[in-house]
């Protein structure tokens, strides 16, 4: 009879954590670019990516740092071109008393700053009123602006949702707003919808399209022809709104990150 294996043979290995550090790469035009270098135990290949969050180099556990450096060197021209595509020259910043306008629903609304006991944002006609104590800085302003944007986004949902839940097999379990890097929305297996908060910065029709897009996944969990027929029936202008998001999406996402200070 073979010996009984010890318990340690049945213990699952503890997954290795991500290892992160940063390096600086000089491009051919003389610019220095910070690259977040991540060793990911789940990665199967080297990956270099550029987004509104910056440049990221992902390395599998078996790949050396030297190999990663060579990969960047090989793709230096591509990296320079991608960075230019993601540069937002007029990305706004949020500074008490100084920020003159803020985006909302495809428009830039003037901001009026007022001193008050609490930090909050409200709309007053065609302007936004940003109220804050004289000592309010950074994180407090960003939290107030995020709360305002989410409140406005939920107000839009309140107008649209009753019309679109008709004919669905079930209503979404919940709808939440996040600051997303690439997607505009997603549907979880339990029926929860996540939407990018940056949608409230763009034109409302694009936001409405993304909502319809995710709701239709409650009918078909794919992008089959049957799925797109459901989208078409509910929102015939979806192609125009998808084109708008392709053209303006990078700017919208970068603007939200600049305002809310998201890394």
C-alpha positions as CSV (number, residue, x, y, z in Angstrom):
1,X,0.0,0.0,0.0
2,X,1.4,3.4,-0.9
3,X,1.9,5.9,1.9
4,X,-0.8,8.4,2.6
5,X,0.2,11.8,1.1
6,X,0.7,14.5,3.6
7,X,-1.8,17.4,3.8
8,X,0.7,19.8,2.2
9,X,0.2,18.0,-1.1
10,X,-3.4,19.2,-1.1
11,X,-2.8,22.8,-0.2
12,X,-3.3,25.2,-3.1
13,X,-0.4,27.3,-3.8
14,X,-0.7,30.9,-2.7
15,X,-0.8,33.0,-5.8
16,X,2.1,35.3,-6.2
17,X,1.3,39.0,-5.9
18,X,1.9,41.6,-8.6
19,X,5.3,43.2,-8.5
20,X,5.5,46.8,-9.6
21,X,8.1,49.4,-10.2
22,X,8.6,52.3,-12.5
23,X,11.3,53.1,-15.0
24,X,11.9,56.2,-17.3
25,X,12.3,55.8,-21.0
26,X,13.7,58.5,-23.3
27,X,11.9,58.7,-26.7
28,X,13.6,59.7,-29.9
29,X,12.2,63.2,-29.7
30,X,13.9,63.7,-26.3
31,X,10.8,63.3,-24.1
32,X,11.1,61.2,-20.9
33,X,8.2,58.9,-20.3
34,X,7.5,57.0,-17.1
35,X,6.7,53.3,-17.6
36,X,4.9,51.3,-14.9
37,X,6.6,47.9,-15.0
38,X,4.4,45.1,-13.7
39,X,5.4,41.4,-13.2
40,X,2.1,39.5,-13.3
41,X,2.0,35.8,-12.5
42,X,-1.0,35.4,-14.8
43,X,0.7,37.0,-17.8
44,X,1.7,34.7,-20.6
45,X,3.5,37.2,-22.8
46,X,5.1,40.6,-22.7
47,X,2.6,43.4,-23.2
48,X,3.2,47.1,-23.7
49,X,0.1,49.3,-23.4
50,X,-0.7,53.0,-23.4
51,X,-3.9,54.5,-22.0
52,X,-5.1,57.6,-20.2
53,X,-3.5,56.2,-17.1
54,X,0.0,56.1,-18.7
55,X,2.4,53.5,-20.1
56,X,2.4,50.0,-18.7
57,X,4.8,47.1,-19.4
58,X,3.5,43.7,-18.3
59,X,6.0,40.9,-17.8
60,X,5.3,37.2,-17.2
61,X,7.2,35.6,-14.3
62,X,9.7,33.9,-16.5
63,X,10.8,36.9,-18.5
64,X,13.8,38.9,-17.4
65,X,13.8,42.7,-16.9
66,X,16.5,42.9,-19.6
67,X,14.1,41.2,-22.0
68,X,11.5,43.8,-21.1
69,X,13.9,46.6,-21.8
70,X,14.7,45.2,-25.2
71,X,10.9,44.9,-25.9
72,X,10.5,48.6,-25.2
73,X,13.5,49.5,-27.3
74,X,12.0,47.4,-30.2
75,X,8.7,49.2,-29.9
76,X,10.0,52.7,-29.2
77,X,8.5,54.3,-32.4
78,X,5.1,52.7,-31.7
79,X,5.3,53.9,-28.1
80,X,5.9,57.5,-29.2
81,X,3.0,57.4,-31.6
82,X,0.6,56.0,-29.0
83,X,1.6,58.6,-26.5
84,X,0.8,61.4,-28.9
85,X,-2.6,59.9,-29.5
86,X,-3.3,59.9,-25.7
87,X,-2.1,63.4,-25.0
88,X,-4.9,65.7,-24.0
89,X,-3.4,69.2,-24.2
90,X,-6.4,70.9,-22.7
91,X,-7.2,68.4,-19.9
92,X,-8.7,70.5,-17.1
93,X,-7.6,70.5,-13.5
94,X,-9.8,71.1,-10.4
95,X,-8.5,74.0,-8.3
96,X,-10.6,75.9,-5.8
97,X,-11.4,79.4,-7.0
98,X,-9.5,78.9,-10.3
99,X,-11.4,76.3,-12.4
100,X,-13.6,78.4,-14.6
101,X,-15.6,75.8,-16.3
102,X,-16.5,72.1,-16.1
103,X,-17.9,69.6,-18.6
104,X,-21.4,68.2,-18.3
105,X,-23.6,66.5,-21.0
106,X,-21.4,67.6,-23.9
107,X,-21.1,71.2,-22.8
108,X,-18.6,73.3,-20.9
109,X,-20.5,75.1,-18.1
110,X,-19.1,78.1,-16.3
111,X,-18.3,77.6,-12.6
112,X,-19.1,80.1,-9.9
113,X,-17.1,79.6,-6.6
114,X,-18.7,80.3,-3.3
115,X,-17.5,79.9,0.3
116,X,-19.7,77.7,2.4
117,X,-19.6,75.3,5.4
118,X,-19.9,72.2,3.2
119,X,-18.2,71.2,0.0
120,X,-20.8,70.5,-2.7
121,X,-21.6,71.2,-6.4
122,X,-25.0,72.2,-7.8
123,X,-26.4,73.5,-11.0
124,X,-27.9,76.9,-11.2
125,X,-29.4,77.5,-14.6
126,X,-26.6,77.5,-17.2
127,X,-23.8,77.5,-14.6
128,X,-22.4,75.3,-11.9
129,X,-22.0,76.5,-8.3
130,X,-19.0,75.0,-6.5
131,X,-19.4,75.7,-2.8
132,X,-16.5,74.9,-0.4
133,X,-14.9,76.1,2.8
134,X,-11.8,78.3,2.3
135,X,-9.6,75.4,3.6
136,X,-11.0,72.8,1.1
137,X,-8.4,71.3,-1.2
138,X,-7.7,68.3,-3.5
139,X,-9.6,65.2,-2.3
140,X,-12.6,67.1,-0.8
141,X,-13.2,69.0,-4.0
142,X,-12.8,65.8,-6.1
143,X,-15.3,63.9,-3.9
144,X,-17.8,66.7,-4.2
145,X,-17.5,66.8,-8.0
146,X,-17.7,63.0,-8.3
147,X,-20.9,63.0,-6.1
148,X,-22.4,65.7,-8.4
149,X,-21.5,63.9,-11.6
150,X,-23.0,60.6,-10.2
151,X,-26.1,62.4,-9.1
152,X,-26.6,63.9,-12.6
153,X,-25.9,60.5,-14.2
154,X,-28.5,58.8,-12.0
155,X,-31.0,61.6,-12.9
156,X,-30.5,60.7,-16.6
157,X,-31.0,57.0,-15.8
158,X,-34.2,57.9,-14.0
159,X,-35.5,59.4,-17.2
160,X,-34.4,56.6,-19.6
161,X,-34.6,53.4,-17.7
162,X,-38.4,53.0,-17.4
163,X,-38.7,53.1,-21.2
164,X,-36.0,50.5,-21.8
165,X,-36.8,47.8,-19.2
166,X,-40.0,47.1,-21.0
167,X,-39.6,43.8,-22.9
168,X,-36.5,42.7,-21.0
169,X,-36.5,39.3,-19.3
170,X,-35.6,41.0,-16.0
171,X,-34.5,44.4,-14.8
172,X,-30.8,44.9,-13.9
173,X,-30.0,44.0,-10.4
174,X,-28.3,47.3,-9.8
175,X,-26.5,50.0,-11.8
176,X,-23.3,51.4,-10.6
177,X,-20.9,54.0,-11.9
178,X,-17.1,53.6,-12.0
179,X,-14.1,55.2,-13.5
180,X,-13.2,52.7,-16.2
181,X,-10.0,52.5,-18.2
182,X,-11.3,51.1,-21.5
183,X,-14.8,49.8,-21.4
184,X,-17.9,52.1,-21.3
185,X,-20.0,49.5,-19.5
186,X,-20.3,45.9,-18.5
187,X,-22.9,43.4,-17.3
188,X,-21.9,40.9,-14.5
189,X,-23.3,37.4,-14.3
190,X,-25.7,38.4,-11.5
191,X,-27.3,41.1,-13.6
192,X,-25.5,44.2,-12.2
193,X,-24.6,46.9,-14.8
194,X,-21.5,49.0,-14.4
195,X,-21.2,52.2,-16.4
196,X,-18.3,54.6,-16.9
197,X,-18.9,57.9,-15.1
198,X,-17.2,59.7,-17.9
199,X,-20.4,59.2,-20.0
200,X,-22.1,62.1,-18.2
201,X,-19.4,64.4,-19.6
202,X,-20.3,63.6,-23.2
203,X,-23.5,64.1,-25.2
204,X,-26.5,62.4,-23.6
205,X,-27.4,60.4,-26.6
206,X,-24.1,58.5,-26.4
207,X,-24.7,57.8,-22.7
208,X,-28.2,56.5,-23.5
209,X,-26.8,54.2,-26.2
210,X,-24.4,52.6,-23.8
211,X,-27.2,52.0,-21.3
212,X,-29.2,50.3,-24.0
213,X,-26.2,48.3,-25.1
214,X,-25.7,46.8,-21.6
215,X,-29.4,46.3,-21.0
216,X,-29.7,44.2,-24.2
217,X,-27.1,41.9,-22.8
218,X,-29.8,40.8,-20.4
219,X,-31.4,39.2,-23.5
220,X,-28.3,38.0,-25.3
221,X,-24.9,37.6,-23.5
222,X,-22.9,38.1,-26.7
223,X,-22.7,40.4,-29.7
224,X,-24.5,38.1,-32.2
225,X,-26.7,39.4,-35.0
226,X,-29.7,38.7,-32.7
227,X,-28.2,40.9,-30.0
228,X,-27.6,43.8,-32.4
229,X,-31.2,43.5,-33.7
230,X,-32.4,44.0,-30.1
231,X,-30.2,47.2,-29.9
232,X,-31.4,48.4,-33.2
233,X,-35.1,48.0,-32.2
234,X,-34.6,50.1,-29.1
235,X,-32.0,52.6,-30.3
236,X,-31.8,52.9,-34.1
237,X,-29.1,55.6,-34.0
238,X,-26.6,53.4,-32.1
239,X,-24.1,53.5,-35.0
240,X,-23.7,57.3,-34.7
241,X,-23.3,57.2,-31.0
242,X,-20.7,54.4,-31.2
243,X,-18.8,56.5,-33.7
244,X,-19.0,59.5,-31.4
245,X,-17.5,57.4,-28.5
246,X,-14.7,56.2,-30.8
247,X,-13.9,59.7,-31.7
248,X,-14.3,61.5,-28.3
249,X,-14.0,58.7,-25.8
250,X,-10.3,59.1,-25.1
251,X,-10.8,62.8,-24.3
252,X,-13.8,62.1,-22.1
253,X,-12.0,59.5,-20.1
254,X,-8.9,61.6,-19.7
255,X,-10.9,64.6,-18.7
256,X,-12.7,62.7,-15.9
257,X,-9.4,61.3,-14.6
258,X,-7.8,64.7,-14.6
259,X,-10.7,66.2,-12.7
260,X,-11.0,63.4,-10.1
261,X,-7.3,62.7,-9.7
262,X,-7.6,59.0,-10.7
263,X,-4.3,57.2,-11.4
